[in-house]
Amino acid sequence: MTQMPYGPPATTEPAWWTTPLKALTATGLVLTGLAAAAVAGLISVIVYSGCFISCSDGNPVGGLLLGALAVALGLGGIALAVLMWRRARSPRAVAVWAALVLPVPVLLLLSQVPFGLAS
């Protein structure tokens, strides 16, 4: 037999910062996936054609595989953002997703600020 707990029922209302943090995390996931896809796409064109600074024999199979990786990276960022948006319902889950996703882009931006202002 189960006992009913004393006191008021637990609320499941999300905190006020949950939705903006979810939006920021989803944007970070999508942008990171698209940036990685762009880099992999550029490398795939270089490998496929064999031309970067000077031309040599290309590797069509390697270039196509890297192109497939670029597509997977772009779609993977979007898929992770959708997964996070649907699965993270509590403020704690949103905070965990944000702690895993947001530090790298934020640190990258902060590391570039002094250099951008100096030039």
C-alpha angles and dihedrals in degrees: 000000000000124000123224113237119243121243134036119327117267113263120232096196110134119235118260092252095053098088097044090047090049090051092049092048093047090049090050091051094049095045093046092050092049093047091051089047091052092051093047090046092053091048090048091055090050093048093044095051098031090223123121112124094344128007127251135154111317127223107227096180093050091045092052092047090051088048089054089050090052091053091047092050092050094048092040093060091051092046092051090050091052091046092050093047093052100039104039103079103145125065089242093055091049090050091052092050091048092048090053098044111031107051097073098054091040092051090046091053093046092050090055098048098084092046093048093052094047096057 
